Amino acid sequence: MQIWIPVNRRPGFADECRRQAEAVASADAAARDLDAFIDVALSVMHEAWRSRYHRPAGGLREAPACPDHSG
């Protein structure tokens, strides 16, 4: 097994640390955007399911289980 330990006195070390930290931060921001997109998509799908199977009189037609199981 070989373990690499960076030399923090090496020229450019701080710049590389900054570059990697910025890459991680931007990946985190992208993940939040993806989470928001998924939330909206699931909400739209749930509303489509309800509009197709929900009866205004209060009953449900024969339908598959609601995706989020809340009815």
N, CA, C, O and CB atoms as a CASP TS submission, in Angstrom:
PFRMAT TS
TARGET T0000
AUTHOR 0000-0000-0000
METHOD Language model
MODEL 1
PARENT N/A
ATOM      1  N   MET     1       0.839  -1.160   0.000  1.00  0.00           N
ATOM      2  CA  MET     1       0.000   0.000   0.000  1.00  0.00           C
ATOM      3  C   MET     1       0.893   1.234   0.000  1.00  0.00           C
ATOM      4  O   MET     1       1.939   1.273   0.648  1.00  0.00           O
ATOM      5  CB  MET     1      -0.959  -0.008   1.207  1.00  0.00           C
ATOM      6  N   GLN     2       0.452   2.230  -0.739  1.00  0.00           N
ATOM      7  CA  GLN     2       1.216   3.465  -0.799  1.00  0.00           C
ATOM      8  C   GLN     2       0.277   4.622  -0.447  1.00  0.00           C
ATOM      9  O   GLN     2      -0.837   4.710  -0.963  1.00  0.00           O
ATOM     10  CB  GLN     2       1.866   3.664  -2.214  1.00  0.00           C
ATOM     11  N   ILE     3       0.735   5.489   0.423  1.00  0.00           N
ATOM     12  CA  ILE     3      -0.042   6.648   0.833  1.00  0.00           C
ATOM     13  C   ILE     3       0.709   7.894   0.399  1.00  0.00           C
ATOM     14  O   ILE     3       1.895   8.058   0.685  1.00  0.00           O
ATOM     15  CB  ILE     3      -0.299   6.650   2.372  1.00  0.00           C
ATOM     16  N   TRP     4      -0.002   8.762  -0.293  1.00  0.00           N
ATOM     17  CA  TRP     4       0.589   9.999  -0.775  1.00  0.00           C
ATOM     18  C   TRP     4       0.180  11.121   0.163  1.00  0.00           C
ATOM     19  O   TRP     4      -1.003  11.296   0.457  1.00  0.00           O
ATOM     20  CB  TRP     4       0.156  10.304  -2.237  1.00  0.00           C
ATOM     21  N   ILE     5       1.147  11.869   0.625  1.00  0.00           N
ATOM     22  CA  ILE     5       0.897  13.025   1.492  1.00  0.00           C
ATOM     23  C   ILE     5       1.444  14.251   0.776  1.00  0.00           C
ATOM     24  O   ILE     5       2.635  14.320   0.474  1.00  0.00           O
ATOM     25  CB  ILE     5       1.562  12.848   2.919  1.00  0.00           C
ATOM     26  N   PRO     6       0.566  15.226   0.501  1.00  0.00           N
ATOM     27  CA  PRO     6       1.024  16.403  -0.233  1.00  0.00           C
ATOM     28  C   PRO     6       1.968  17.260   0.608  1.00  0.00           C
ATOM     29  O   PRO     6       1.868  17.315   1.833  1.00  0.00           O
ATOM     30  CB  PRO     6      -0.171  17.237  -0.686  1.00  0.00           C
ATOM     31  N   VAL     7       2.866  17.910  -0.073  1.00  0.00           N
ATOM     32  CA  VAL     7       3.788  18.835   0.583  1.00  0.00           C
ATOM     33  C   VAL     7       3.148  20.224   0.525  1.00  0.00           C
ATOM     34  O   VAL     7       3.050  20.829  -0.543  1.00  0.00           O
ATOM     35  CB  VAL     7       5.221  18.823  -0.105  1.00  0.00           C
ATOM     36  N   ASN     8       2.718  20.716   1.677  1.00  0.00           N
ATOM     37  CA  ASN     8       1.978  21.975   1.676  1.00  0.00           C
ATOM     38  C   ASN     8       2.859  23.208   1.496  1.00  0.00           C
ATOM     39  O   ASN     8       2.341  24.320   1.395  1.00  0.00           O
ATOM     40  CB  ASN     8       1.214  22.101   2.950  1.00  0.00           C
ATOM     41  N   ARG     9       4.168  23.034   1.455  1.00  0.00           N
ATOM     42  CA  ARG     9       5.061  24.169   1.194  1.00  0.00           C
ATOM     43  C   ARG     9       5.365  24.309  -0.294  1.00  0.00           C
ATOM     44  O   ARG     9       6.016  25.268  -0.709  1.00  0.00           O
ATOM     45  CB  ARG     9       6.366  24.011   1.980  1.00  0.00           C
ATOM     46  N   ARG    10       4.906  23.371  -1.084  1.00  0.00           N
ATOM     47  CA  ARG    10       5.166  23.380  -2.513  1.00  0.00           C
ATOM     48  C   ARG    10       4.458  24.560  -3.188  1.00  0.00           C
ATOM     49  O   ARG    10       3.315  24.862  -2.845  1.00  0.00           O
ATOM     50  CB  ARG    10       4.717  22.056  -3.142  1.00  0.00           C
ATOM     51  N   PRO    11       5.115  25.231  -4.141  1.00  0.00           N
ATOM     52  CA  PRO    11       4.457  26.332  -4.864  1.00  0.00           C
ATOM     53  C   PRO    11       3.182  25.830  -5.548  1.00  0.00           C
ATOM     54  O   PRO    11       3.173  24.765  -6.166  1.00  0.00           O
ATOM     55  CB  PRO    11       5.423  26.955  -5.914  1.00  0.00           C
ATOM     56  N   GLY    12       2.120  26.609  -5.429  1.00  0.00           N
ATOM     57  CA  GLY    12       0.858  26.247  -6.067  1.00  0.00           C
ATOM     58  C   GLY    12      -0.059  25.399  -5.204  1.00  0.00           C
ATOM     59  O   GLY    12      -1.192  25.116  -5.595  1.00  0.00           O
ATOM     60  N   PHE    13       0.420  24.990  -4.030  1.00  0.00           N
ATOM     61  CA  PHE    13      -0.389  24.131  -3.168  1.00  0.00           C
ATOM     62  C   PHE    13      -1.685  24.832  -2.753  1.00  0.00           C
ATOM     63  O   PHE    13      -2.764  24.246  -2.844  1.00  0.00           O
ATOM     64  CB  PHE    13       0.413  23.719  -1.924  1.00  0.00           C
ATOM     65  N   ALA    14      -1.582  26.072  -2.301  1.00  0.00           N
ATOM     66  CA  ALA    14      -2.770  26.813  -1.860  1.00  0.00           C
ATOM     67  C   ALA    14      -3.732  27.019  -3.029  1.00  0.00           C
ATOM     68  O   ALA    14      -4.947  26.930  -2.851  1.00  0.00           O
ATOM     69  CB  ALA    14      -2.366  28.179  -1.249  1.00  0.00           C
ATOM     70  N   ASP    15      -3.200  27.295  -4.225  1.00  0.00           N
ATOM     71  CA  ASP    15      -4.056  27.471  -5.398  1.00  0.00           C
ATOM     72  C   ASP    15      -4.803  26.181  -5.739  1.00  0.00           C
ATOM     73  O   ASP    15      -5.983  26.211  -6.088  1.00  0.00           O
ATOM     74  CB  ASP    15      -3.220  27.928  -6.601  1.00  0.00           C
ATOM     75  N   GLU    16      -4.112  25.062  -5.634  1.00  0.00           N
ATOM     76  CA  GLU    16      -4.763  23.775  -5.914  1.00  0.00           C
ATOM     77  C   GLU    16      -5.835  23.462  -4.875  1.00  0.00           C
ATOM     78  O   GLU    16      -6.894  22.936  -5.216  1.00  0.00           O
ATOM     79  CB  GLU    16      -3.723  22.643  -5.950  1.00  0.00           C
ATOM     80  N   CYS    17      -5.570  23.781  -3.620  1.00  0.00           N
ATOM     81  CA  CYS    17      -6.581  23.588  -2.573  1.00  0.00           C
ATOM     82  C   CYS    17      -7.816  24.433  -2.873  1.00  0.00           C
ATOM     83  O   CYS    17      -8.946  23.959  -2.757  1.00  0.00           O
ATOM     84  CB  CYS    17      -6.004  23.952  -1.178  1.00  0.00           C
ATOM     85  N   ARG    18      -7.594  25.674  -3.256  1.00  0.00           N
ATOM     86  CA  ARG    18      -8.696  26.581  -3.594  1.00  0.00           C
ATOM     87  C   ARG    18      -9.488  26.047  -4.780  1.00  0.00           C
ATOM     88  O   ARG    18     -10.719  26.061  -4.760  1.00  0.00           O
ATOM     89  CB  ARG    18      -8.162  27.990  -3.906  1.00  0.00           C
ATOM     90  N   ARG    19      -8.791  25.574  -5.817  1.00  0.00           N
ATOM     91  CA  ARG    19      -9.445  25.039  -7.010  1.00  0.00           C
ATOM     92  C   ARG    19     -10.328  23.851  -6.654  1.00  0.00           C
ATOM     93  O   ARG    19     -11.463  23.752  -7.120  1.00  0.00           O
ATOM     94  CB  ARG    19      -8.403  24.628  -8.057  1.00  0.00           C
ATOM     95  N   GLN    20      -9.802  22.947  -5.824  1.00  0.00           N
ATOM     96  CA  GLN    20     -10.573  21.767  -5.448  1.00  0.00           C
ATOM     97  C   GLN    20     -11.774  22.137  -4.568  1.00  0.00           C
ATOM     98  O   GLN    20     -12.850  21.555  -4.701  1.00  0.00           O
ATOM     99  CB  GLN    20      -9.674  20.764  -4.719  1.00  0.00           C
ATOM    100  N   ALA    21     -11.581  23.099  -3.678  1.00  0.00           N
ATOM    101  CA  ALA    21     -12.684  23.536  -2.818  1.00  0.00           C
ATOM    102  C   ALA    21     -13.793  24.176  -3.661  1.00  0.00           C
ATOM    103  O   ALA    21     -14.975  23.952  -3.400  1.00  0.00           O
ATOM    104  CB  ALA    21     -12.175  24.536  -1.746  1.00  0.00           C
ATOM    105  N   GLU    22     -13.421  24.961  -4.658  1.00  0.00           N
ATOM    106  CA  GLU    22     -14.417  25.571  -5.538  1.00  0.00           C
ATOM    107  C   GLU    22     -15.151  24.515  -6.355  1.00  0.00           C
ATOM    108  O   GLU    22     -16.352  24.639  -6.594  1.00  0.00           O
ATOM    109  CB  GLU    22     -13.755  26.587  -6.469  1.00  0.00           C
ATOM    110  N   ALA    23     -14.439  23.480  -6.785  1.00  0.00           N
ATOM    111  CA  ALA    23     -15.083  22.400  -7.540  1.00  0.00           C
ATOM    112  C   ALA    23     -16.112  21.678  -6.672  1.00  0.00           C
ATOM    113  O   ALA    23     -17.204  21.361  -7.142  1.00  0.00           O
ATOM    114  CB  ALA    23     -14.030  21.398  -8.061  1.00  0.00           C
ATOM    115  N   VAL    24     -15.776  21.421  -5.425  1.00  0.00           N
ATOM    116  CA  VAL    24     -16.719  20.770  -4.505  1.00  0.00           C
ATOM    117  C   VAL    24     -17.921  21.669  -4.243  1.00  0.00           C
ATOM    118  O   VAL    24     -19.058  21.198  -4.227  1.00  0.00           O
ATOM    119  CB  VAL    24     -16.023  20.415  -3.173  1.00  0.00           C
ATOM    120  N   ALA    25     -17.675  22.957  -4.039  1.00  0.00           N
ATOM    121  CA  ALA    25     -18.771  23.899  -3.772  1.00  0.00           C
ATOM    122  C   ALA    25     -19.720  23.979  -4.961  1.00  0.00           C
ATOM    123  O   ALA    25     -20.936  24.017  -4.773  1.00  0.00           O
ATOM    124  CB  ALA    25     -18.215  25.298  -3.447  1.00  0.00           C
ATOM    125  N   SER    26     -19.194  24.005  -6.174  1.00  0.00           N
ATOM    126  CA  SER    26     -20.077  24.085  -7.340  1.00  0.00           C
ATOM    127  C   SER    26     -20.844  22.780  -7.535  1.00  0.00           C
ATOM    128  O   SER    26     -21.987  22.805  -7.993  1.00  0.00           O
ATOM    129  CB  SER    26     -19.267  24.415  -8.605  1.00  0.00           C
ATOM    130  N   ALA    27     -20.244  21.653  -7.200  1.00  0.00           N
ATOM    131  CA  ALA    27     -20.952  20.373  -7.277  1.00  0.00           C
ATOM    132  C   ALA    27     -22.095  20.349  -6.272  1.00  0.00           C
ATOM    133  O   ALA    27     -23.169  19.828  -6.575  1.00  0.00           O
ATOM    134  CB  ALA    27     -19.985  19.192  -7.022  1.00  0.00           C
ATOM    135  N   ASP    28     -21.884  20.904  -5.081  1.00  0.00           N
ATOM    136  CA  ASP    28     -22.951  20.981  -4.078  1.00  0.00           C
ATOM    137  C   ASP    28     -24.098  21.834  -4.581  1.00  0.00           C
ATOM    138  O   ASP    28     -25.259  21.478  -4.385  1.00  0.00           O
ATOM    139  CB  ASP    28     -22.415  21.547  -2.758  1.00  0.00           C
ATOM    140  N   ALA    29     -23.797  22.960  -5.230  1.00  0.00           N
ATOM    141  CA  ALA    29     -24.842  23.834  -5.764  1.00  0.00           C
ATOM    142  C   ALA    29     -25.631  23.121  -6.852  1.00  0.00           C
ATOM    143  O   ALA    29     -26.852  23.256  -6.924  1.00  0.00           O
ATOM    144  CB  ALA    29     -24.234  25.133  -6.314  1.00  0.00           C
ATOM    145  N   ALA    30     -24.942  22.364  -7.701  1.00  0.00           N
ATOM    146  CA  ALA    30     -25.619  21.620  -8.763  1.00  0.00           C
ATOM    147  C   ALA    30     -26.539  20.558  -8.168  1.00  0.00           C
ATOM    148  O   ALA    30     -27.631  20.320  -8.684  1.00  0.00           O
ATOM    149  CB  ALA    30     -24.591  20.967  -9.710  1.00  0.00           C
ATOM    150  N   ALA    31     -26.102  19.919  -7.084  1.00  0.00           N
ATOM    151  CA  ALA    31     -26.938  18.900  -6.437  1.00  0.00           C
ATOM    152  C   ALA    31     -28.208  19.531  -5.883  1.00  0.00           C
ATOM    153  O   ALA    31     -29.277  18.926  -5.963  1.00  0.00           O
ATOM    154  CB  ALA    31     -26.159  18.188  -5.306  1.00  0.00           C
ATOM    155  N   ARG    32     -28.115  20.739  -5.320  1.00  0.00           N
ATOM    156  CA  ARG    32     -29.314  21.423  -4.810  1.00  0.00           C
ATOM    157  C   ARG    32     -30.268  21.736  -5.950  1.00  0.00           C
ATOM    158  O   ARG    32     -31.481  21.589  -5.801  1.00  0.00           O
ATOM    159  CB  ARG    32     -28.932  22.722  -4.067  1.00  0.00           C
ATOM    160  N   ASP    33     -29.728  22.170  -7.098  1.00  0.00           N
ATOM    161  CA  ASP    33     -30.573  22.442  -8.257  1.00  0.00           C
ATOM    162  C   ASP    33     -31.272  21.170  -8.732  1.00  0.00           C
ATOM    163  O   ASP    33     -32.449  21.203  -9.090  1.00  0.00           O
ATOM    164  CB  ASP    33     -29.740  23.047  -9.397  1.00  0.00           C
ATOM    165  N   LEU    34     -30.552  20.053  -8.735  1.00  0.00           N
ATOM    166  CA  LEU    34     -31.137  18.787  -9.144  1.00  0.00           C
ATOM    167  C   LEU    34     -32.225  18.353  -8.161  1.00  0.00           C
ATOM    168  O   LEU    34     -33.277  17.869  -8.579  1.00  0.00           O
ATOM    169  CB  LEU    34     -30.052  17.707  -9.253  1.00  0.00           C
ATOM    170  N   ASP    35     -31.983  18.521  -6.869  1.00  0.00           N
ATOM    171  CA  ASP    35     -32.994  18.182  -5.860  1.00  0.00           C
ATOM    172  C   ASP    35     -34.265  18.996  -6.086  1.00  0.00           C
ATOM    173  O   ASP    35     -35.368  18.455  -6.006  1.00  0.00           O
ATOM    174  CB  ASP    35     -32.448  18.429  -4.432  1.00  0.00           C
ATOM    175  N   ALA    36     -34.122  20.285  -6.367  1.00  0.00           N
ATOM    176  CA  ALA    36     -35.288  21.139  -6.609  1.00  0.00           C
ATOM    177  C   ALA    36     -36.034  20.683  -7.855  1.00  0.00           C
ATOM    178  O   ALA    36     -37.265  20.656  -7.865  1.00  0.00           O
ATOM    179  CB  ALA    36     -34.862  22.612  -6.753  1.00  0.00           C
ATOM    180  N   PHE    37     -35.304  20.325  -8.903  1.00  0.00           N
ATOM    181  CA  PHE    37     -35.923  19.843 -10.128  1.00  0.00           C
ATOM    182  C   PHE    37     -36.709  18.555  -9.877  1.00  0.00           C
ATOM    183  O   PHE    37     -37.834  18.408 -10.356  1.00  0.00           O
ATOM    184  CB  PHE    37     -34.860  19.615 -11.204  1.00  0.00           C
ATOM    185  N   ILE    38     -36.125  17.640  -9.137  1.00  0.00           N
ATOM    186  CA  ILE    38     -36.792  16.367  -8.832  1.00  0.00           C
ATOM    187  C   ILE    38     -38.050  16.612  -8.005  1.00  0.00           C
ATOM    188  O   ILE    38     -39.081  15.986  -8.249  1.00  0.00           O
ATOM    189  CB  ILE    38     -35.833  15.413  -8.078  1.00  0.00           C
ATOM    190  N   ASP    39     -37.976  17.517  -7.029  1.00  0.00           N
ATOM    191  CA  ASP    39     -39.153  17.836  -6.219  1.00  0.00           C
ATOM    192  C   ASP    39     -40.299  18.345  -7.091  1.00  0.00           C
ATOM    193  O   ASP    39     -41.446  17.933  -6.919  1.00  0.00           O
ATOM    194  CB  ASP    39     -38.799  18.881  -5.151  1.00  0.00           C
ATOM    195  N   VAL    40     -39.987  19.242  -8.027  1.00  0.00           N
ATOM    196  CA  VAL    40     -41.024  19.784  -8.912  1.00  0.00           C
ATOM    197  C   VAL    40     -41.580  18.689  -9.816  1.00  0.00           C
ATOM    198  O   VAL    40     -42.793  18.595 -10.003  1.00  0.00           O
ATOM    199  CB  VAL    40     -40.464  20.944  -9.762  1.00  0.00           C
ATOM    200  N   ALA    41     -40.712  17.873 -10.370  1.00  0.00           N
ATOM    201  CA  ALA    41     -41.169  16.799 -11.256  1.00  0.00           C
ATOM    202  C   ALA    41     -42.088  15.826 -10.513  1.00  0.00           C
ATOM    203  O   ALA    41     -43.119  15.420 -11.051  1.00  0.00           O
ATOM    204  CB  ALA    41     -39.964  16.043 -11.844  1.00  0.00           C
ATOM    205  N   LEU    42     -41.730  15.452  -9.296  1.00  0.00           N
ATOM    206  CA  LEU    42     -42.580  14.542  -8.527  1.00  0.00           C
ATOM    207  C   LEU    42     -43.910  15.183  -8.179  1.00  0.00           C
ATOM    208  O   LEU    42     -44.940  14.509  -8.179  1.00  0.00           O
ATOM    209  CB  LEU    42     -41.872  14.103  -7.255  1.00  0.00           C
ATOM    210  N   SER    43     -43.903  16.462  -7.884  1.00  0.00           N
ATOM    211  CA  SER    43     -45.140  17.174  -7.575  1.00  0.00           C
ATOM    212  C   SER    43     -46.068  17.186  -8.796  1.00  0.00           C
ATOM    213  O   SER    43     -47.271  16.963  -8.665  1.00  0.00           O
ATOM    214  CB  SER    43     -44.832  18.619  -7.116  1.00  0.00           C
ATOM    215  N   VAL    44     -45.512  17.444  -9.972  1.00  0.00           N
ATOM    216  CA  VAL    44     -46.303  17.451 -11.200  1.00  0.00           C
ATOM    217  C   VAL    44     -46.877  16.058 -11.462  1.00  0.00           C
ATOM    218  O   VAL    44     -48.045  15.930 -11.829  1.00  0.00           O
ATOM    219  CB  VAL    44     -45.443  17.918 -12.399  1.00  0.00           C
ATOM    220  N   MET    45     -46.073  15.025 -11.278  1.00  0.00           N
ATOM    221  CA  MET    45     -46.554  13.658 -11.486  1.00  0.00           C
ATOM    222  C   MET    45     -47.674  13.315 -10.505  1.00  0.00           C
ATOM    223  O   MET    45     -48.664  12.688 -10.883  1.00  0.00           O
ATOM    224  CB  MET    45     -45.399  12.656 -11.339  1.00  0.00           C
ATOM    225  N   HIS    46     -47.517  13.724  -9.253  1.00  0.00           N
ATOM    226  CA  HIS    46     -48.533  13.435  -8.244  1.00  0.00           C
ATOM    227  C   HIS    46     -49.845  14.139  -8.592  1.00  0.00           C
ATOM    228  O   HIS    46     -50.916  13.542  -8.483  1.00  0.00           O
ATOM    229  CB  HIS    46     -48.044  13.869  -6.846  1.00  0.00           C
ATOM    230  N   GLU    47     -49.767  15.396  -9.008  1.00  0.00           N
ATOM    231  CA  GLU    47     -50.982  16.129  -9.376  1.00  0.00           C
ATOM    232  C   GLU    47     -51.648  15.497 -10.592  1.00  0.00           C
ATOM    233  O   GLU    47     -52.875  15.439 -10.661  1.00  0.00           O
ATOM    234  CB  GLU    47     -50.658  17.605  -9.660  1.00  0.00           C
ATOM    235  N   ALA    48     -50.861  15.026 -11.545  1.00  0.00           N
ATOM    236  CA  ALA    48     -51.426  14.351 -12.714  1.00  0.00           C
ATOM    237  C   ALA    48     -52.139  13.075 -12.283  1.00  0.00           C
ATOM    238  O   ALA    48     -53.218  12.769 -12.790  1.00  0.00           O
ATOM    239  CB  ALA    48     -50.322  14.031 -13.750  1.00  0.00           C
ATOM    240  N   TRP    49     -51.554  12.334 -11.362  1.00  0.00           N
ATOM    241  CA  TRP    49     -52.181  11.112 -10.850  1.00  0.00           C
ATOM    242  C   TRP    49     -53.497  11.450 -10.173  1.00  0.00           C
ATOM    243  O   TRP    49     -54.510  10.794 -10.421  1.00  0.00           O
ATOM    244  CB  TRP    49     -51.242  10.380  -9.864  1.00  0.00           C
ATOM    245  N   ARG    50     -53.493  12.470  -9.319  1.00  0.00           N
ATOM    246  CA  ARG    50     -54.715  12.847  -8.595  1.00  0.00           C
ATOM    247  C   ARG    50     -55.805  13.317  -9.565  1.00  0.00           C
ATOM    248  O   ARG    50     -56.975  12.969  -9.401  1.00  0.00           O
ATOM    249  CB  ARG    50     -54.409  13.958  -7.565  1.00  0.00           C
ATOM    250  N   SER    51     -55.423  14.103 -10.571  1.00  0.00           N
ATOM    251  CA  SER    51     -56.442  14.601 -11.507  1.00  0.00           C
ATOM    252  C   SER    51     -57.019  13.470 -12.345  1.00  0.00           C
ATOM    253  O   SER    51     -58.159  13.567 -12.798  1.00  0.00           O
ATOM    254  CB  SER    51     -55.848  15.678 -12.426  1.00  0.00           C
ATOM    255  N   ARG    52     -56.274  12.419 -12.556  1.00  0.00           N
ATOM    256  CA  ARG    52     -56.779  11.308 -13.356  1.00  0.00           C
ATOM    257  C   ARG    52     -57.680  10.388 -12.539  1.00  0.00           C
ATOM    258  O   ARG    52     -58.678   9.891 -13.061  1.00  0.00           O
ATOM    259  CB  ARG    52     -55.620  10.513 -13.940  1.00  0.00           C
ATOM    260  N   TYR    53     -57.355  10.153 -11.287  1.00  0.00           N
ATOM    261  CA  TYR    53     -58.064   9.152 -10.509  1.00  0.00           C
ATOM    262  C   TYR    53     -58.965   9.698  -9.407  1.00  0.00           C
ATOM    263  O   TYR    53     -59.773   8.948  -8.860  1.00  0.00           O
ATOM    264  CB  TYR    53     -57.091   8.242  -9.911  1.00  0.00           C
ATOM    265  N   HIS    54     -58.856  10.958  -9.071  1.00  0.00           N
ATOM    266  CA  HIS    54     -59.648  11.503  -7.974  1.00  0.00           C
ATOM    267  C   HIS    54     -61.032  11.925  -8.471  1.00  0.00           C
ATOM    268  O   HIS    54     -61.144  12.593  -9.499  1.00  0.00           O
ATOM    269  CB  HIS    54     -58.923  12.699  -7.327  1.00  0.00           C
ATOM    270  N   ARG    55     -62.082  11.539  -7.747  1.00  0.00           N
ATOM    271  CA  ARG    55     -63.448  11.945  -8.081  1.00  0.00           C
ATOM    272  C   ARG    55     -63.853  13.089  -7.158  1.00  0.00           C
ATOM    273  O   ARG    55     -63.630  13.016  -5.949  1.00  0.00           O
ATOM    274  CB  ARG    55     -64.446  10.743  -7.954  1.00  0.00           C
ATOM    275  N   PRO    56     -64.443  14.142  -7.711  1.00  0.00           N
ATOM    276  CA  PRO    56     -64.876  15.268  -6.872  1.00  0.00           C
ATOM    277  C   PRO    56     -65.821  14.858  -5.751  1.00  0.00           C
ATOM    278  O   PRO    56     -65.847  15.507  -4.705  1.00  0.00           O
ATOM    279  CB  PRO    56     -65.546  16.308  -7.726  1.00  0.00           C
ATOM    280  N   ALA    57     -66.608  13.779  -5.947  1.00  0.00           N
ATOM    281  CA  ALA    57     -67.546  13.338  -4.916  1.00  0.00           C
ATOM    282  C   ALA    57     -66.816  12.733  -3.719  1.00  0.00           C
ATOM    283  O   ALA    57     -67.448  12.419  -2.710  1.00  0.00           O
ATOM    284  CB  ALA    57     -68.529  12.321  -5.495  1.00  0.00           C
ATOM    285  N   GLY    58     -65.546  12.572  -3.811  1.00  0.00           N
ATOM    286  CA  GLY    58     -64.769  12.079  -2.678  1.00  0.00           C
ATOM    287  C   GLY    58     -64.223  10.675  -2.838  1.00  0.00           C
ATOM    288  O   GLY    58     -63.304  10.287  -2.116  1.00  0.00           O
ATOM    289  N   GLY    59     -64.767   9.904  -3.767  1.00  0.00           N
ATOM    290  CA  GLY    59     -64.281   8.535  -3.940  1.00  0.00           C
ATOM    291  C   GLY    59     -63.160   8.461  -4.946  1.00  0.00           C
ATOM    292  O   GLY    59     -62.942   9.390  -5.724  1.00  0.00           O
ATOM    293  N   LEU    60     -62.464   7.368  -4.925  1.00  0.00           N
ATOM    294  CA  LEU    60     -61.406   7.138  -5.901  1.00  0.00           C
ATOM    295  C   LEU    60     -61.862   6.062  -6.868  1.00  0.00           C
ATOM    296  O   LEU    60     -62.482   5.079  -6.463  1.00  0.00           O
ATOM    297  CB  LEU    60     -60.078   6.732  -5.208  1.00  0.00           C
ATOM    298  N   ARG    61     -61.564   6.241  -8.121  1.00  0.00           N
ATOM    299  CA  ARG    61     -61.784   5.184  -9.103  1.00  0.00           C
ATOM    300  C   ARG    61     -60.771   4.084  -8.840  1.00  0.00           C
ATOM    301  O   ARG    61     -59.825   4.267  -8.074  1.00  0.00           O
ATOM    302  CB  ARG    61     -61.666   5.725 -10.567  1.00  0.00           C
ATOM    303  N   GLU    62     -60.973   2.956  -9.470  1.00  0.00           N
ATOM    304  CA  GLU    62     -59.997   1.867  -9.399  1.00  0.00           C
ATOM    305  C   GLU    62     -58.675   2.424  -9.906  1.00  0.00           C
ATOM    306  O   GLU    62     -58.595   2.859 -11.055  1.00  0.00           O
ATOM    307  CB  GLU    62     -60.455   0.605 -10.240  1.00  0.00           C
ATOM    308  N   ALA    63     -57.657   2.421  -9.089  1.00  0.00           N
ATOM    309  CA  ALA    63     -56.398   3.053  -9.484  1.00  0.00           C
ATOM    310  C   ALA    63     -55.240   2.375  -8.764  1.00  0.00           C
ATOM    311  O   ALA    63     -55.426   1.744  -7.724  1.00  0.00           O
ATOM    312  CB  ALA    63     -56.418   4.571  -9.174  1.00  0.00           C
ATOM    313  N   PRO    64     -54.058   2.511  -9.321  1.00  0.00           N
ATOM    314  CA  PRO    64     -52.882   2.007  -8.620  1.00  0.00           C
ATOM    315  C   PRO    64     -52.646   2.855  -7.365  1.00  0.00           C
ATOM    316  O   PRO    64     -53.205   3.943  -7.223  1.00  0.00           O
ATOM    317  CB  PRO    64     -51.627   2.027  -9.552  1.00  0.00           C
ATOM    318  N   ALA    65     -51.829   2.352  -6.479  1.00  0.00           N
ATOM    319  CA  ALA    65     -51.506   3.090  -5.268  1.00  0.00           C
ATOM    320  C   ALA    65     -50.884   4.429  -5.616  1.00  0.00           C
ATOM    321  O   ALA    65     -50.107   4.539  -6.564  1.00  0.00           O
ATOM    322  CB  ALA    65     -50.563   2.280  -4.376  1.00  0.00           C
ATOM    323  N   CYS    66     -51.230   5.436  -4.849  1.00  0.00           N
ATOM    324  CA  CYS    66     -50.659   6.770  -5.045  1.00  0.00           C
ATOM    325  C   CYS    66     -49.157   6.680  -4.841  1.00  0.00           C
ATOM    326  O   CYS    66     -48.703   6.051  -3.885  1.00  0.00           O
ATOM    327  CB  CYS    66     -51.294   7.816  -4.071  1.00  0.00           C
ATOM    328  N   PRO    67     -48.374   7.300  -5.723  1.00  0.00           N
ATOM    329  CA  PRO    67     -46.912   7.187  -5.618  1.00  0.00           C
ATOM    330  C   PRO    67     -46.314   7.565  -4.264  1.00  0.00           C
ATOM    331  O   PRO    67     -45.328   6.965  -3.836  1.00  0.00           O
ATOM    332  CB  PRO    67     -46.293   8.037  -6.652  1.00  0.00           C
ATOM    333  N   ASP    68     -46.903   8.557  -3.583  1.00  0.00           N
ATOM    334  CA  ASP    68     -46.304   8.926  -2.302  1.00  0.00           C
ATOM    335  C   ASP    68     -47.055   8.301  -1.128  1.00  0.00           C
ATOM    336  O   ASP    68     -46.750   8.607   0.025  1.00  0.00           O
ATOM    337  CB  ASP    68     -46.277  10.443  -2.152  1.00  0.00           C
ATOM    338  N   HIS    69     -48.028   7.435  -1.398  1.00  0.00           N
ATOM    339  CA  HIS    69     -48.780   6.667  -0.398  1.00  0.00           C
ATOM    340  C   HIS    69     -49.575   7.543   0.570  1.00  0.00           C
ATOM    341  O   HIS    69     -50.007   7.069   1.621  1.00  0.00           O
ATOM    342  CB  HIS    69     -47.835   5.798   0.386  1.00  0.00           C
ATOM    343  N   SER    70     -49.772   8.823   0.220  1.00  0.00           N
ATOM    344  CA  SER    70     -50.551   9.673   1.138  1.00  0.00           C
ATOM    345  C   SER    70     -52.002   9.771   0.683  1.00  0.00           C
ATOM    346  O   SER    70     -52.845  10.323   1.390  1.00  0.00           O
ATOM    347  CB  SER    70     -49.931  11.086   1.230  1.00  0.00           C
ATOM    348  N   GLY    71     -52.292   9.231  -0.508  1.00  0.00           N
ATOM    349  CA  GLY    71     -53.664   9.241  -0.981  1.00  0.00           C
ATOM    350  C   GLY    71     -53.968  10.539  -1.546  1.00  0.00           C
ATOM    351  O   GLY    71     -55.087  10.764  -2.008  1.00  0.00           O
TER
END
